[in-house]
Amino acid sequence: MEEKQKVVNKILEYGRTLKVTKFEPTLNPEVNKLLVDDPNAFLFGVIFDQSITAEQAWEKPFILKQRLGHLDVKKISEMKDDELKVIFNEAPKLHRFPNKYAAYIKDACKMLIDRYEGNAANIWNGNPGYADLQRRFELFKGIGQKKASMATNILIRVLRKGVGDKSESNISFDIHVKRVFLRTGLAKTDDKNTILQSARELNPEDPGELDFPIWDIGMEKGWCRPTDPKCDECPIKDVCPKIINERK
């Protein structure tokens, strides 16, 4: 446990150097502005963020708005399925799985109308805590634990929406996060619940604080990449046991 805590402390130390104060997931200022100004665009970006790069995913609401001329959830919810699929299948396709994501977006629009007065801001208005906010996101089709936790961390840590007990925060379980947990020995088994529990035990006051620095270390452009990891350049190299061969 002492060795694990050294790794966690180093990760947290690195995370505090990142100082993310603005939500800028793409290189296009117009896209970033839409995501911050339009809560529905933010929700759609969360839904899109799977099986494509994060930057591509966050660009999709902007492209969808260009194609439709709006992001009016009532109008989208009333579109015929085939009509919306045509929009998603226009070249370049809006997603690797355009028909599936057309259905996800339409379903999200219906849920926004039914539960949130057509405005995704009402998902996080009223200062919900971490656990409540994550559960609300998980009710949308196409959003699982990983994306719900990611969205919650962005909203509370970067956009300052919502409040709550940080002990309820969570990491976003994805392949990059998993790889770092296994290679550093923070978790011994490739299991979502084991890894989530490990984060809670090792940083109980705020498990989610581990999320962004671990993701940044493990992403394909980072240090703890799937192949040819750059261990000698990694910010946690001094404390990492580098369990590479067995746990890629």
C-alpha positions in Angstrom: 0.0 0.0 0.0 2.9 2.4 0.8 4.3 1.9 -2.7 0.9 2.5 -4.3 0.5 5.7 -2.3 3.8 7.0 -3.7 2.5 6.4 -7.2 -0.8 8.1 -6.4 0.9 11.1 -4.8 3.1 11.5 -7.9 0.1 11.3 -10.2 -1.7 13.9 -8.2 1.4 16.1 -8.2 1.5 15.9 -12.0 -2.2 16.6 -12.2 -1.9 19.8 -10.3 0.6 21.1 -12.9 -2.0 20.7 -15.7 -4.2 23.5 -14.5 -7.2 23.0 -16.8 -9.2 26.2 -16.4 -11.0 26.3 -19.8 -13.0 23.7 -21.7 -11.2 23.6 -25.0 -11.5 20.1 -26.4 -10.8 21.1 -30.0 -8.5 23.5 -31.9 -11.5 25.3 -33.3 -12.6 28.3 -31.1 -16.1 28.3 -32.7 -16.6 24.7 -31.7 -15.4 25.2 -28.2 -17.6 28.3 -27.8 -20.7 26.3 -28.9 -20.0 23.5 -26.4 -19.7 26.0 -23.5 -22.6 28.3 -24.6 -25.1 25.6 -25.6 -25.7 22.9 -23.0 -27.4 20.6 -25.5 -24.3 20.7 -27.7 -22.3 19.7 -24.7 -24.6 16.7 -24.0 -24.4 15.7 -27.7 -20.6 15.8 -27.5 -20.6 13.5 -24.6 -22.8 11.1 -26.5 -20.6 11.2 -29.6 -17.4 10.5 -27.6 -17.0 6.8 -28.4 -15.1 4.8 -31.1 -13.7 8.1 -32.5 -11.1 10.5 -31.2 -12.2 12.9 -28.4 -11.5 15.9 -30.6 -13.6 14.5 -33.4 -16.4 13.7 -31.0 -16.6 17.2 -29.6 -16.7 18.7 -33.1 -19.8 16.7 -34.1 -22.4 18.9 -32.4 -21.0 21.9 -34.4 -21.2 19.9 -37.6 -24.7 18.7 -36.9 -25.8 22.2 -36.3 -24.3 23.3 -39.6 -26.2 20.5 -41.4 -29.5 21.0 -39.7 -29.3 24.8 -39.3 -30.1 24.4 -35.6 -29.8 22.2 -32.5 -33.5 22.5 -31.6 -34.3 19.4 -29.6 -38.0 19.6 -30.4 -37.4 19.7 -34.2 -34.8 16.9 -34.0 -37.2 14.7 -31.9 -39.9 15.1 -34.5 -37.7 14.2 -37.5 -38.4 10.9 -39.1 -35.7 8.3 -38.3 -34.7 7.9 -42.0 -34.5 11.7 -42.4 -32.1 12.0 -39.5 -30.1 9.1 -40.7 -29.5 10.8 -44.0 -28.1 13.8 -42.2 -25.7 11.5 -40.2 -24.6 9.6 -43.3 -23.7 12.6 -45.4 -20.1 12.6 -46.3 -18.1 12.8 -44.2 -20.3 10.7 -41.9 -21.0 12.1 -38.5 -19.7 9.0 -36.8 -18.3 5.5 -37.5 -21.8 4.2 -36.6 -24.0 7.0 -38.0 -27.4 5.2 -37.7 -26.8 4.2 -34.1 -25.7 7.7 -33.1 -28.6 9.3 -35.0 -30.9 7.2 -32.8 -28.9 8.1 -29.6 -29.2 11.8 -30.4 -32.9 11.6 -31.2 -33.5 9.7 -28.0 -31.6 12.3 -26.0 -33.7 15.1 -27.5 -36.9 13.2 -26.4 -35.5 12.8 -22.9 -34.5 16.4 -22.7 -38.1 17.4 -23.5 -39.7 14.9 -21.2 -37.4 15.5 -18.1 -35.4 18.7 -18.6 -37.7 21.2 -20.4 -35.7 20.8 -23.5 -32.5 22.2 -21.9 -29.6 20.0 -20.9 -28.5 22.7 -18.4 -31.3 21.4 -16.2 -29.3 18.2 -15.9 -26.8 20.0 -13.8 -28.8 23.1 -12.5 -29.6 23.0 -8.8 -26.1 22.1 -7.7 -26.3 18.3 -7.9 -23.5 16.3 -6.3 -21.1 14.1 -8.2 -23.1 10.9 -7.7 -26.5 12.4 -8.7 -25.0 14.1 -11.7 -23.3 11.0 -13.0 -26.5 9.0 -12.5 -28.4 11.5 -14.6 -26.0 11.2 -17.5 -26.1 7.4 -17.3 -29.8 7.5 -18.1 -29.2 8.7 -21.6 -28.7 6.0 -24.2 -25.2 5.9 -25.4 -23.7 7.1 -22.1 -22.1 4.6 -19.8 -20.0 5.0 -16.7 -16.9 6.2 -18.6 -18.7 9.1 -20.4 -21.0 10.0 -17.5 -18.0 10.3 -15.1 -16.0 12.3 -17.8 -18.9 14.7 -18.3 -19.4 15.1 -14.5 -15.7 15.9 -14.0 -15.7 18.4 -16.8 -18.8 20.2 -15.5 -17.7 20.4 -11.9 -14.0 20.8 -12.2 -13.6 22.9 -15.3 -17.0 24.6 -16.0 -17.8 24.9 -12.3 -21.4 23.5 -12.6 -22.8 21.7 -9.6 -21.2 21.0 -6.2 -21.0 18.1 -3.9 -19.0 15.8 -1.8 -15.8 15.1 -3.7 -15.6 11.7 -2.1 -18.4 10.8 -4.5 -16.3 11.6 -7.5 -15.1 8.9 -9.8 -12.6 8.1 -12.5 -13.7 7.4 -16.1 -12.9 3.8 -16.8 -11.4 3.5 -20.3 -8.5 1.7 -21.9 -5.9 4.4 -21.2 -6.9 4.7 -17.5 -7.0 0.9 -17.1 -3.5 0.5 -18.7 -1.9 3.0 -16.2 -3.6 1.3 -13.2 -2.3 -2.1 -14.3 1.2 -1.0 -15.2 1.7 1.0 -12.1 0.3 -1.8 -9.9 -2.5 0.4 -8.5 -4.8 -2.5 -9.6 -3.9 -6.2 -10.1 -6.9 -7.3 -12.2 -8.4 -6.0 -15.4 -11.8 -5.4 -14.0 -13.8 -2.1 -14.0 -15.1 -2.4 -10.4 -11.7 -3.3 -9.0 -10.1 -0.3 -10.7 -12.8 2.1 -9.6 -12.6 0.8 -6.0 -8.8 1.1 -6.1 -9.2 4.8 -6.9 -11.7 5.3 -4.0 -9.3 3.6 -1.6 -6.1 5.3 -2.7 -7.6 8.8 -2.8 -10.8 8.6 -0.8 -11.2 12.4 -0.4 -11.5 12.9 -4.1 -11.1 9.7 -6.3 -12.0 11.7 -9.5 -8.9 13.9 -9.0 -6.9 11.0 -10.4 -8.9 10.8 -13.6 -7.4 13.5 -15.9 -3.7 13.0 -15.0 -4.0 9.3 -15.4 -5.8 9.6 -18.7 -3.2 12.1 -19.9 -0.3 9.8 -18.9 -2.0 6.8 -20.6 -3.3 8.3 -23.8 -1.7 7.2 -27.1 0.1 10.5 -27.5 1.3 10.4 -23.9 3.9 8.2 -22.2 2.1 5.0 -21.1 1.1 4.2 -24.6 0.0 0.6 -25.7 3.3 -0.1 -27.4 6.7 1.4 -27.0 5.9 3.3 -23.8 8.2 6.2 -23.0 8.9 5.3 -19.4 12.1 7.3 -19.1 10.2 10.5 -19.9 7.1 9.8 -17.9 6.3 12.3 -15.0 5.8 9.3 -12.6 8.9 7.4 -13.7 10.6 7.6 -10.3 7.9 5.7 -8.5 6.3 3.5 -11.2 7.1 -0.2 -11.0 6.7 -0.4 -14.8 4.8 -3.6 -15.1 4.8 -3.5 -18.9 5.2 -7.0 -20.5 2.4 -8.7 -18.6 -0.1 -5.9 -18.7 -0.2 -4.0 -22.0 
